Amino acid sequence: MNAMALTRPTELQVCRVRLTASPAAAGEARSQVRAAIRAWEIPVDEDIAVLLTSELVTNAIGHEAGETITLAVTCSFGQLCVDVHDTSRTLPVLVDAAADAEAGRGLMLVATLSATWGIYRTPAGKAVYFTLAFEPGPPGGDGRAQTWGL
């Protein structure tokens, strides 16, 4: 008898949402990310994903993003990726802000709490993204590997 351990699905899951660049966009983006994590049963810390999404959307809105921004949530190959696209050509800069500073800590949070993060240019402007690696253990399981008898 051979036993095969179940692995997490590697298929690509994608959600793209266009948001009006307004203060309400951060809340809508948080809701979209939370819904995707739950619908796709992604084993990541939902609170961290929502916090980092909020930071990226807030930064995009605050830095001349244009009239709309696009939120892209993808899941594949053991990670969640959240991209925030805007029409600004200005690239954000990671700064070492003081702990009591009222601004400037958003990207520091993203850099600290994500597995990876970055920026890339797009034909319309730029996108800033972060990834979160899946947490150990099978989704919805008790942490033990499940096997199938063949």
Summary of the structure (lengths in Angstrom):
residues: 150
radius of gyration: 17.4
end to end distance: 6.1
largest distance: 61.4
contacts: 409
relative contact order: 0.22
helix: 27%
strand: 31%
